């Protein structure tokens, strides 16, 4: 069994486009759950609107990618307002129910044949990001190797852009949560009644956090649309939101870098057993007799065990502070 090869594959996933996508999703969720105490189970809906904003404007209306990105992020922000208006004055579970329902409704609407002329239904939208890759300093079809870790030029360009965006967002979140706005937001999370007694409009602050986190989720969808050059409604399932929560749990909620570290670890922990199990099940005399589907499922079992152990022994996550946030709040 080639452990070095498995580690090289895992490192590629650790810093690859998928890790960036989930880092962006988790940063938005961190503003919702970690700093504002909002239970959002539909973060992937914001990413769906961000991605489709790019694809629809580029393919249907022949508009530049930057305009589609702006429209997609703006649509995600508008969705946050629509979801927040009736729910943020109520208990947290109402927001959770509304967001997960809205996420599934949007996915089903976008995959419906009745919207085929607009969303291209289950066929999705493909091959529209040529202008993004045309400015890449890398040869998109060439394979680059760094200490045995291999990337295609297109993925490498996406990673450079993606990690710059992640870094800028981390700086923005760092500045926001240490500003008076951030301190009020955490006060609302800890004791909303006390914050109101001091004259703070808790509803207004929660709405701002919901919109900002939703726009970051929309940005995640924009990045994914650029990096993969494809948008399909079936990708934007509710499971993606819970994967982002898994990353947030691993890294630590209410921390600036926790969502990023969690997303990287999430994909690393998926890639290592996947690579090792595929080696163990290949060849004429395999060590394990598992199908490809069983290998794919088993890696999620191992990841689930890792998250359970994290919840038992370090519920605040790797970078989290136990006094800062409780996952059962």
MOBELTA-V788153 format. One record per residue. N is the residue number from 1. RES is the residue in one letter. PHI is phi in whole degrees, 0 to 359 (999 if undefined). PSI is psi in degrees with one decimal (* if undefined). Layout:
n:N res:RES phi:PHI psi:PSI
n:N res:RES phi:PHI psi:PSI
//
This chain:
n:1 res:X phi:999 psi:127.4
n:2 res:X phi:268 psi:93.3
n:3 res:X phi:291 psi:-36.7
n:4 res:X phi:300 psi:-44.8
n:5 res:X phi:298 psi:-41.3
n:6 res:X phi:297 psi:-40.0
n:7 res:X phi:293 psi:-36.5
n:8 res:X phi:296 psi:-41.1
n:9 res:X phi:296 psi:-42.0
n:10 res:X phi:294 psi:-38.2
n:11 res:X phi:294 psi:-36.7
n:12 res:X phi:299 psi:-37.5
n:13 res:X phi:286 psi:-32.2
n:14 res:X phi:302 psi:-36.6
n:15 res:X phi:241 psi:11.2
n:16 res:X phi:281 psi:177.8
n:17 res:X phi:302 psi:-35.3
n:18 res:X phi:296 psi:-41.3
n:19 res:X phi:297 psi:-37.2
n:20 res:X phi:294 psi:-44.2
n:21 res:X phi:302 psi:-47.0
n:22 res:X phi:287 psi:-28.5
n:23 res:X phi:296 psi:-42.5
n:24 res:X phi:294 psi:-43.8
n:25 res:X phi:301 psi:-44.8
n:26 res:X phi:289 psi:-31.8
n:27 res:X phi:297 psi:-43.0
n:28 res:X phi:297 psi:-43.8
n:29 res:X phi:297 psi:-34.2
n:30 res:X phi:296 psi:-38.5
n:31 res:X phi:296 psi:-40.0
n:32 res:X phi:291 psi:-60.5
n:33 res:X phi:275 psi:-47.6
n:34 res:X phi:291 psi:-45.6
n:35 res:X phi:261 psi:-31.9
n:36 res:X phi:255 psi:-11.7
n:37 res:X phi:73 psi:23.2
n:38 res:X phi:267 psi:130.0
n:39 res:X phi:265 psi:96.5
n:40 res:X phi:254 psi:114.7
n:41 res:X phi:256 psi:14.6
n:42 res:X phi:230 psi:33.9
n:43 res:X phi:301 psi:-31.0
n:44 res:X phi:293 psi:-21.9
n:45 res:X phi:296 psi:-37.0
n:46 res:X phi:293 psi:-38.7
n:47 res:X phi:294 psi:-38.1
n:48 res:X phi:302 psi:-47.3
n:49 res:X phi:294 psi:-38.4
n:50 res:X phi:298 psi:-46.5
n:51 res:X phi:294 psi:-45.7
n:52 res:X phi:290 psi:-27.3
n:53 res:X phi:301 psi:-43.0
n:54 res:X phi:294 psi:-51.9
n:55 res:X phi:295 psi:-45.8
n:56 res:X phi:294 psi:-44.1
n:57 res:X phi:293 psi:-36.3
n:58 res:X phi:285 psi:-43.3
n:59 res:X phi:271 psi:-47.8
n:60 res:X phi:284 psi:-35.8
n:61 res:X phi:241 psi:3.4
n:62 res:X phi:54 psi:43.8
n:63 res:X phi:258 psi:157.3
n:64 res:X phi:295 psi:155.5
n:65 res:X phi:297 psi:-37.0
n:66 res:X phi:297 psi:-35.2
n:67 res:X phi:291 psi:-41.9
n:68 res:X phi:298 psi:-37.1
n:69 res:X phi:296 psi:-43.6
n:70 res:X phi:297 psi:-44.4
n:71 res:X phi:295 psi:-41.0
n:72 res:X phi:297 psi:-43.8
n:73 res:X phi:293 psi:-39.5
n:74 res:X phi:296 psi:-39.4
n:75 res:X phi:297 psi:-38.4
n:76 res:X phi:296 psi:-41.5
n:77 res:X phi:296 psi:-39.6
n:78 res:X phi:295 psi:-38.7
n:79 res:X phi:298 psi:-40.9
n:80 res:X phi:300 psi:-41.0
n:81 res:X phi:296 psi:-45.7
n:82 res:X phi:299 psi:-40.7
n:83 res:X phi:285 psi:-33.2
n:84 res:X phi:282 psi:-32.1
n:85 res:X phi:306 psi:-48.3
n:86 res:X phi:272 psi:-8.8
n:87 res:X phi:246 psi:-27.2
n:88 res:X phi:289 psi:-16.5
n:89 res:X phi:274 psi:-6.2
n:90 res:X phi:256 psi:-174.0
n:91 res:X phi:292 psi:161.4
n:92 res:X phi:299 psi:-32.4
n:93 res:X phi:292 psi:-24.2
n:94 res:X phi:293 psi:-42.0
n:95 res:X phi:297 psi:-40.7
n:96 res:X phi:300 psi:-44.9
n:97 res:X phi:294 psi:-45.1
n:98 res:X phi:294 psi:-41.4
n:99 res:X phi:291 psi:-41.0
n:100 res:X phi:291 psi:-35.1
n:101 res:X phi:292 psi:-44.2
n:102 res:X phi:298 psi:-38.0
n:103 res:X phi:299 psi:-47.2
n:104 res:X phi:291 psi:-38.4
n:105 res:X phi:298 psi:-46.3
n:106 res:X phi:298 psi:-44.2
n:107 res:X phi:300 psi:-43.3
n:108 res:X phi:290 psi:-35.8
n:109 res:X phi:295 psi:-43.3
n:110 res:X phi:289 psi:-22.8
n:111 res:X phi:263 psi:-1.9
n:112 res:X phi:289 psi:143.4
n:113 res:X phi:293 psi:-20.7
n:114 res:X phi:290 psi:-19.3
n:115 res:X phi:252 psi:19.1
n:116 res:X phi:301 psi:-39.9
n:117 res:X phi:296 psi:-24.9
n:118 res:X phi:260 psi:-46.4
n:119 res:X phi:255 psi:-8.2
n:120 res:X phi:66 psi:15.5
n:121 res:X phi:51 psi:-140.2
n:122 res:X phi:288 psi:-13.0
n:123 res:X phi:289 psi:-25.8
n:124 res:X phi:74 psi:-173.9
n:125 res:X phi:235 psi:133.3
n:126 res:X phi:224 psi:161.2
n:127 res:X phi:53 psi:61.4
n:128 res:X phi:232 psi:-7.3
n:129 res:X phi:260 psi:27.2
n:130 res:X phi:301 psi:-37.1
n:131 res:X phi:292 psi:-27.9
n:132 res:X phi:291 psi:-44.5
n:133 res:X phi:279 psi:-16.6
n:134 res:X phi:291 psi:-22.9
n:135 res:X phi:265 psi:6.4
n:136 res:X phi:288 psi:138.3
n:137 res:X phi:282 psi:-5.4
n:138 res:X phi:257 psi:152.4
n:139 res:X phi:284 psi:114.6
n:140 res:X phi:301 psi:-33.4
n:141 res:X phi:268 psi:-6.5
n:142 res:X phi:274 psi:146.7
n:143 res:X phi:262 psi:127.9
n:144 res:X phi:251 psi:142.0
n:145 res:X phi:237 psi:131.6
n:146 res:X phi:234 psi:103.6
n:147 res:X phi:55 psi:39.5
n:148 res:X phi:87 psi:-9.8
n:149 res:X phi:271 psi:120.6
n:150 res:X phi:253 psi:139.7
n:151 res:X phi:222 psi:144.4
n:152 res:X phi:285 psi:153.6
n:153 res:X phi:302 psi:-38.9
n:154 res:X phi:297 psi:-43.0
n:155 res:X phi:294 psi:-37.2
n:156 res:X phi:296 psi:-41.3
n:157 res:X phi:295 psi:-43.5
n:158 res:X phi:300 psi:-39.2
n:159 res:X phi:293 psi:-41.3
n:160 res:X phi:300 psi:-49.7
n:161 res:X phi:296 psi:-45.1
n:162 res:X phi:298 psi:-44.6
n:163 res:X phi:288 psi:-28.9
n:164 res:X phi:296 psi:-44.0
n:165 res:X phi:297 psi:-44.4
n:166 res:X phi:300 psi:-43.9
n:167 res:X phi:298 psi:-42.9
n:168 res:X phi:296 psi:-39.8
n:169 res:X phi:294 psi:-38.4
n:170 res:X phi:298 psi:-41.0
n:171 res:X phi:297 psi:-43.5
n:172 res:X phi:299 psi:-46.0
n:173 res:X phi:296 psi:-41.3
n:174 res:X phi:303 psi:-45.9
n:175 res:X phi:291 psi:-38.9
n:176 res:X phi:294 psi:-47.2
n:177 res:X phi:286 psi:-15.3
n:178 res:X phi:260 psi:3.6
n:179 res:X phi:271 psi:169.4
n:180 res:X phi:305 psi:-36.1
n:181 res:X phi:300 psi:-46.1
n:182 res:X phi:294 psi:-37.1
n:183 res:X phi:292 psi:-38.2
n:184 res:X phi:294 psi:-40.7
n:185 res:X phi:300 psi:-43.0
n:186 res:X phi:291 psi:-32.0
n:187 res:X phi:294 psi:-39.3
n:188 res:X phi:296 psi:-40.0
n:189 res:X phi:297 psi:-42.2
n:190 res:X phi:284 psi:-43.7
n:191 res:X phi:203 psi:94.0
n:192 res:X phi:297 psi:-39.2
n:193 res:X phi:296 psi:-40.3
n:194 res:X phi:295 psi:-40.1
n:195 res:X phi:297 psi:-39.6
n:196 res:X phi:294 psi:-36.8
n:197 res:X phi:295 psi:-20.7
n:198 res:X phi:267 psi:8.8
n:199 res:X phi:89 psi:12.0
n:200 res:X phi:270 psi:136.1
n:201 res:X phi:276 psi:91.8
n:202 res:X phi:300 psi:-40.8
n:203 res:X phi:301 psi:-43.4
n:204 res:X phi:295 psi:-42.9
n:205 res:X phi:292 psi:-40.4
n:206 res:X phi:295 psi:-38.2
n:207 res:X phi:296 psi:-42.5
n:208 res:X phi:299 psi:-43.7
n:209 res:X phi:295 psi:-40.5
n:210 res:X phi:296 psi:-43.2
n:211 res:X phi:292 psi:-44.6
n:212 res:X phi:296 psi:-45.5
n:213 res:X phi:295 psi:-35.5
n:214 res:X phi:294 psi:-39.9
n:215 res:X phi:295 psi:-37.1
n:216 res:X phi:294 psi:-38.3
n:217 res:X phi:299 psi:-40.5
n:218 res:X phi:298 psi:-38.9
n:219 res:X phi:297 psi:-36.2
n:220 res:X phi:300 psi:-42.5
n:221 res:X phi:295 psi:-38.1
n:222 res:X phi:298 psi:-46.7
n:223 res:X phi:299 psi:-45.1
n:224 res:X phi:297 psi:-37.8
n:225 res:X phi:295 psi:-38.5
n:226 res:X phi:291 psi:-48.6
n:227 res:X phi:293 psi:-39.6
n:228 res:X phi:265 psi:-15.5
n:229 res:X phi:55 psi:30.2
n:230 res:X phi:206 psi:146.4
n:231 res:X phi:224 psi:123.3
n:232 res:X phi:225 psi:131.8
n:233 res:X phi:299 psi:-29.2
n:234 res:X phi:292 psi:-20.7
n:235 res:X phi:292 psi:-32.0
n:236 res:X phi:271 psi:55.2
n:237 res:X phi:274 psi:164.2
n:238 res:X phi:300 psi:-28.3
n:239 res:X phi:303 psi:-32.0
n:240 res:X phi:297 psi:-36.5
n:241 res:X phi:297 psi:-42.1
n:242 res:X phi:287 psi:-27.4
n:243 res:X phi:297 psi:-41.2
n:244 res:X phi:296 psi:-38.2
n:245 res:X phi:297 psi:-38.7
n:246 res:X phi:301 psi:-42.6
n:247 res:X phi:297 psi:-40.6
n:248 res:X phi:295 psi:-39.6
n:249 res:X phi:295 psi:-42.6
n:250 res:X phi:296 psi:-46.5
n:251 res:X phi:280 psi:-37.0
n:252 res:X phi:118 psi:119.2
n:253 res:X phi:286 psi:159.1
n:254 res:X phi:60 psi:31.2
n:255 res:X phi:232 psi:153.9
n:256 res:X phi:287 psi:-47.4
n:257 res:X phi:265 psi:-9.1
n:258 res:X phi:305 psi:-47.7
n:259 res:X phi:299 psi:-34.8
n:260 res:X phi:289 psi:-49.0
n:261 res:X phi:300 psi:-41.3
n:262 res:X phi:297 psi:-41.7
n:263 res:X phi:295 psi:-39.8
n:264 res:X phi:295 psi:-45.7
n:265 res:X phi:295 psi:-36.8
n:266 res:X phi:304 psi:-49.6
n:267 res:X phi:285 psi:-30.8
n:268 res:X phi:295 psi:-44.4
n:269 res:X phi:291 psi:-24.2
n:270 res:X phi:282 psi:-39.1
n:271 res:X phi:284 psi:-36.7
n:272 res:X phi:298 psi:-56.2
n:273 res:X phi:296 psi:-32.2
n:274 res:X phi:298 psi:-47.7
n:275 res:X phi:294 psi:-42.6
n:276 res:X phi:293 psi:-41.9
n:277 res:X phi:292 psi:-36.4
n:278 res:X phi:292 psi:-33.9
n:279 res:X phi:293 psi:-40.8
n:280 res:X phi:290 psi:-20.1
n:281 res:X phi:254 psi:5.1
n:282 res:X phi:258 psi:167.8
n:283 res:X phi:92 psi:175.6
n:284 res:X phi:288 psi:-29.9
n:285 res:X phi:233 psi:75.8
n:286 res:X phi:292 psi:148.3
n:287 res:X phi:290 psi:-36.4
n:288 res:X phi:236 psi:143.8
n:289 res:X phi:255 psi:81.6
n:290 res:X phi:233 psi:143.8
n:291 res:X phi:281 psi:167.5
n:292 res:X phi:299 psi:-37.0
n:293 res:X phi:295 psi:-40.5
n:294 res:X phi:294 psi:-38.0
n:295 res:X phi:297 psi:-44.7
n:296 res:X phi:299 psi:-38.1
n:297 res:X phi:285 psi:-37.5
n:298 res:X phi:294 psi:-31.8
n:299 res:X phi:294 psi:-32.0
n:300 res:X phi:288 psi:-30.8
n:301 res:X phi:298 psi:-46.0
n:302 res:X phi:295 psi:-39.4
n:303 res:X phi:296 psi:-40.9
n:304 res:X phi:299 psi:-40.6
n:305 res:X phi:297 psi:-39.5
n:306 res:X phi:297 psi:-41.1
n:307 res:X phi:292 psi:-38.5
n:308 res:X phi:298 psi:-45.5
n:309 res:X phi:298 psi:-38.4
n:310 res:X phi:298 psi:-42.7
n:311 res:X phi:295 psi:-32.6
n:312 res:X phi:283 psi:-48.5
n:313 res:X phi:263 psi:-23.9
n:314 res:X phi:211 psi:73.8
n:315 res:X phi:297 psi:-19.7
n:316 res:X phi:277 psi:-1.8
n:317 res:X phi:87 psi:173.8
n:318 res:X phi:296 psi:-39.6
n:319 res:X phi:254 psi:-2.7
n:320 res:X phi:282 psi:162.3
n:321 res:X phi:250 psi:123.1
n:322 res:X phi:299 psi:-28.8
n:323 res:X phi:280 psi:-16.0
n:324 res:X phi:279 psi:-42.3
n:325 res:X phi:207 psi:143.3
n:326 res:X phi:243 psi:130.6
n:327 res:X phi:291 psi:-18.4
n:328 res:X phi:262 psi:15.9
n:329 res:X phi:292 psi:*
//
